[in-house]
Amino acid sequence: MKKFIIILLALASVTSCKNETKTEVNLEENRAKSYSANDGFITMRGEFVYYADAAVFQTPTEIYGVVIDENMHKLNEKAKPFKKEATDGVMVTARVKKTAKPDGEEGWPWRLEIKEILKVEATDPNKEDVIKLSNQ
């Protein structure tokens, strides 16, 4: 009788568990994918800003210029719902190709070419590192 109750409880606990699909991006899995694929792409997370034909990707330690191409415009379209102003940045996780800036060209020393957009989200609203100028 005890075995029957234990089996019944085990069966009830297993069947009552939900099977939820995960929508979170697993950065470790994508990093492993980046390095194991040997395709030259890396997974990066940072703040993306596009304004007046200039695109920038900022991580906590470095700033990169972004190649303006079809994928960058797709990223900008996905970012628009999270922006309050045209100059606002959004947090992005993407697989990118990192290359050095050609000699004699203006801009940041490194540039990124967006290859795959993994996640786009609003920046932290409590972040206080933005300086706004106005004529009042």
Residue frames relative to the residue before (quaternion, step in Angstrom):
aa qw qx qy qz dx dy dz
M 1.0000 0.0000 0.0000 0.0000 0.00 0.00 0.00
K 0.6397 0.5211 -0.3246 0.4625 3.59 1.00 -0.84
K 0.6399 0.5279 -0.3272 0.4526 3.59 0.98 -0.85
F 0.6385 0.5358 -0.3201 0.4503 3.56 1.01 -0.85
I 0.6642 0.4980 -0.2961 0.4724 3.60 0.96 -0.88
I 0.6475 0.5151 -0.3130 0.4664 3.59 0.98 -0.86
I 0.6571 0.4959 -0.3041 0.4794 3.58 0.94 -0.88
L 0.6492 0.5193 -0.3110 0.4606 3.57 0.97 -0.85
L 0.6583 0.4953 -0.3019 0.4798 3.61 0.98 -0.83
A 0.6475 0.5114 -0.3149 0.4691 3.60 0.96 -0.84
L 0.6583 0.5047 -0.2989 0.4718 3.56 0.97 -0.89
A 0.6570 0.5088 -0.3062 0.4644 3.60 0.97 -0.82
S 0.6771 0.4861 -0.3055 0.4604 3.60 0.94 -0.81
V 0.6491 0.5084 -0.3199 0.4668 3.61 1.04 -0.69
T 0.7199 0.4480 -0.2597 0.4621 3.57 0.88 -0.88
S 0.6514 0.5237 -0.3277 0.4405 3.61 1.14 -0.44
C 0.5231 0.6288 -0.4200 0.3931 3.63 1.23 -0.19
K 0.4074 -0.7055 0.5278 0.2401 3.54 -1.03 0.85
N 0.2453 -0.7169 0.6269 0.1811 3.51 -1.22 0.56
E 0.0082 0.8171 -0.5737 0.0567 3.56 0.04 1.32
T 0.3806 -0.6940 0.5547 0.2565 3.54 -1.03 0.76
K 0.3742 -0.7309 0.5322 0.2064 3.55 -0.99 0.87
T 0.1770 -0.7792 0.5933 0.0978 3.53 -0.94 0.93
E 0.4815 0.6644 -0.4351 0.3705 3.57 1.27 -0.09
V 0.4063 -0.6788 0.5540 0.2594 3.54 -1.12 0.70
N 0.2718 -0.7498 0.5832 0.1543 3.56 -0.80 1.03
L 0.2996 -0.8000 0.4938 0.1625 3.57 -0.16 1.30
E 0.6327 0.5345 -0.3435 0.4428 3.59 0.99 -0.76
E 0.6408 0.5163 -0.3176 0.4712 3.57 1.01 -0.82
N 0.6823 0.4765 -0.2893 0.4729 3.57 0.97 -0.84
R 0.6032 0.5279 -0.3635 0.4748 3.60 1.09 -0.60
A 0.6489 0.5018 -0.3162 0.4765 3.56 0.95 -0.88
K 0.6247 0.5317 -0.3297 0.4674 3.56 1.03 -0.80
S 0.6530 0.5320 -0.3127 0.4391 3.57 0.96 -0.89
Y 0.7464 0.4085 -0.2357 0.4695 3.54 0.82 -0.96
S 0.6934 0.4757 -0.2940 0.4544 3.59 0.99 -0.75
A 0.6112 0.5679 -0.3582 0.4191 3.59 1.15 -0.47
N 0.2158 -0.8090 0.5143 0.1855 3.59 1.23 -0.48
D 0.4303 0.7008 -0.4640 0.3294 3.55 1.00 0.80
G 0.5647 -0.6329 0.3698 0.3792 3.59 1.28 0.10
F 0.5812 0.5749 -0.3789 0.4337 3.61 1.25 0.01
I 0.1344 -0.7685 0.6194 0.0877 3.55 -1.20 0.62
T 0.4157 -0.6786 0.5429 0.2684 3.56 -1.21 0.53
M 0.0089 0.8027 -0.5943 0.0494 3.56 -0.78 1.06
R 0.1597 -0.7521 0.6319 0.0976 3.53 -1.24 0.61
G 0.3010 0.7480 -0.5493 0.2195 3.54 -0.84 0.96
E 0.6097 -0.5483 0.4267 0.3815 3.53 -1.34 -0.12
F 0.1814 -0.7904 0.5823 0.0566 3.55 -0.84 1.08
V 0.0026 -0.7761 0.6299 -0.0295 3.56 -0.97 0.96
Y 0.0133 0.7671 -0.6412 0.0151 3.56 -0.99 0.91
Y 0.2116 0.7629 -0.5823 0.1848 3.54 -0.72 1.11
A 0.8700 -0.0157 -0.0127 0.4926 3.57 -0.97 0.95
D 0.7172 -0.4837 0.2418 0.4396 3.58 0.72 1.12
A 0.6355 0.4331 -0.3703 0.5210 3.58 1.07 0.74
A 0.0625 -0.7990 0.5981 0.0016 3.56 -0.84 1.02
V 0.0557 -0.8007 0.5959 -0.0264 3.56 -0.93 1.00
F 0.1388 -0.7511 0.6416 0.0699 3.56 -1.14 0.77
Q 0.0640 -0.8262 0.5596 -0.0125 3.58 -0.54 1.18
T 0.1554 -0.7472 0.6414 0.0783 3.56 -0.87 1.06
P 0.6977 -0.4592 0.3077 0.4558 3.62 -1.18 0.08
T 0.7860 0.3405 -0.1729 0.4862 3.62 1.11 -0.52
E 0.8235 0.1334 -0.0427 0.5498 3.61 1.14 -0.37
I 0.2772 -0.7263 0.6034 0.1776 3.55 -1.31 0.42
Y 0.1176 -0.7959 0.5935 0.0232 3.55 -0.98 0.96
G 0.4039 -0.6376 0.5862 0.2945 3.52 -1.22 0.52
V 0.2694 -0.7599 0.5691 0.1613 3.60 -1.07 0.65
V 0.4627 -0.6652 0.5164 0.2770 3.54 -0.95 0.94
I 0.3031 -0.7548 0.5537 0.1785 3.58 -0.77 1.02
D 0.2386 0.7463 -0.5764 0.2321 3.53 -0.39 1.32
E 0.7804 -0.3344 0.2325 0.4743 3.59 -1.27 -0.20
N 0.6749 0.4945 -0.3034 0.4560 3.62 0.91 -0.87
M 0.6222 0.5240 -0.3464 0.4672 3.60 1.06 -0.68
H 0.6562 0.4941 -0.3168 0.4743 3.61 1.00 -0.77
K 0.6060 0.5327 -0.3523 0.4741 3.62 1.10 -0.65
L 0.6440 0.5136 -0.3127 0.4730 3.57 0.99 -0.87
N 0.6532 0.5119 -0.3188 0.4579 3.59 0.92 -0.83
E 0.6344 0.5188 -0.3322 0.4670 3.61 1.02 -0.72
K 0.6631 0.4843 -0.3044 0.4828 3.60 1.02 -0.78
A 0.6682 0.5194 -0.2924 0.4452 3.58 1.13 -0.62
K 0.5323 0.6833 -0.3945 0.3069 3.62 1.10 -0.62
P 0.6674 0.5026 -0.3449 0.4278 3.68 0.84 -0.74
F 0.6866 0.4821 -0.2844 0.4640 3.62 1.18 -0.47
K 0.6238 0.5521 -0.3337 0.4411 3.60 1.26 -0.20
K 0.3017 -0.7214 0.5938 0.1896 3.55 -1.09 0.78
E 0.7682 0.1291 -0.0610 0.6241 3.55 1.15 -0.73
A 0.6530 -0.5446 0.3568 0.3869 3.57 -1.18 0.51
T 0.7086 0.4604 -0.2609 0.4668 3.60 1.11 -0.59
D 0.4594 0.6890 -0.4475 0.3376 3.61 1.25 0.02
G 0.3382 -0.7207 0.5698 0.2039 3.52 -1.21 0.62
V 0.2014 -0.7482 0.6162 0.1408 3.56 -1.31 0.34
M 0.4790 -0.6451 0.5067 0.3124 3.56 -1.19 0.55
V 0.0421 -0.8099 0.5831 -0.0480 3.55 -0.82 1.06
T 0.1116 -0.7188 0.6792 0.0976 3.50 -1.21 0.69
A 0.1318 0.8054 -0.5574 0.1525 3.55 -0.65 1.13
R 0.3936 -0.6373 0.5943 0.2928 3.51 -1.34 0.36
V 0.0235 -0.8294 0.5540 -0.0690 3.53 -0.70 1.13
K 0.3318 -0.6724 0.6142 0.2461 3.50 -1.37 0.27
K 0.1968 -0.7979 0.5648 0.0742 3.57 -0.61 1.19
T 0.0549 0.7929 -0.6027 0.0712 3.57 -0.78 1.07
A 0.5387 -0.6036 0.4768 0.3436 3.54 -1.26 0.43
K 0.5241 -0.6156 0.4873 0.3301 3.54 -1.17 0.65
P 0.5048 -0.6498 0.4662 0.3250 3.61 -0.92 0.80
D 0.5704 -0.5949 0.4401 0.3565 3.60 -1.10 0.67
G 0.7954 0.3039 -0.2338 0.4693 3.54 -1.07 0.75
E 0.6270 0.5089 -0.3428 0.4800 3.60 1.25 0.01
E 0.4545 -0.6794 0.5030 0.2807 3.56 -1.03 0.80
G 0.5564 0.6256 -0.4472 0.3149 3.55 -1.22 0.46
W 0.7277 -0.4038 0.3266 0.4480 3.51 -1.37 -0.18
P 0.6252 -0.5816 0.3640 0.3719 3.62 -1.11 0.61
W 0.7696 0.2375 -0.1371 0.5766 3.61 1.13 -0.62
R 0.1056 -0.7792 0.6109 0.0925 3.54 -1.16 0.54
L 0.2850 -0.7554 0.5733 0.1396 3.50 -1.20 0.66
E 0.1734 -0.7383 0.6417 0.1144 3.52 -1.11 0.77
I 0.3635 -0.7471 0.5175 0.2046 3.59 -0.55 1.19
K 0.1265 -0.8099 0.5710 0.0450 3.57 -0.77 1.07
E 0.7966 -0.0210 0.0479 0.6023 3.59 1.04 -0.78
I 0.2670 -0.7556 0.5809 0.1424 3.58 -0.81 1.03
L 0.1851 -0.8174 0.5401 0.0763 3.58 -0.56 1.17
K 0.8072 -0.0937 0.1154 0.5713 3.60 0.88 -0.90
V 0.0595 -0.7628 0.6435 0.0211 3.55 -1.08 0.84
E 0.1141 0.7966 -0.5827 0.1131 3.58 -0.82 0.99
A 0.6105 -0.5545 0.4167 0.3824 3.55 -1.24 0.39
T 0.5099 -0.6152 0.4968 0.3388 3.54 -1.21 0.52
D 0.6546 -0.5098 0.3847 0.4045 3.55 -1.27 0.34
P 0.3731 -0.7569 0.4846 0.2304 3.63 -0.54 1.08
N 0.6581 0.5088 -0.3117 0.4591 3.61 1.19 -0.38
K 0.4539 0.6820 -0.4491 0.3566 3.57 1.29 -0.05
E 0.1375 -0.8334 0.5344 0.0318 3.58 -0.68 1.09
D 0.4463 0.6976 -0.4622 0.3170 3.60 0.90 0.82
V 0.5375 0.6080 -0.4015 0.4245 3.59 1.24 0.42
I 0.1629 -0.7634 0.6190 0.0864 3.54 -0.95 0.93
K 0.1332 -0.7894 0.5976 0.0445 3.58 -0.71 1.11
L 0.1825 -0.7713 0.6040 0.0838 3.55 -0.94 0.97
S 0.0505 0.7908 -0.6090 0.0335 3.55 -1.05 0.72
N 0.3980 -0.6877 0.5530 0.2506 3.54 -1.27 0.44
Q 0.2157 0.7790 -0.5581 0.1873 3.57 -0.09 1.26
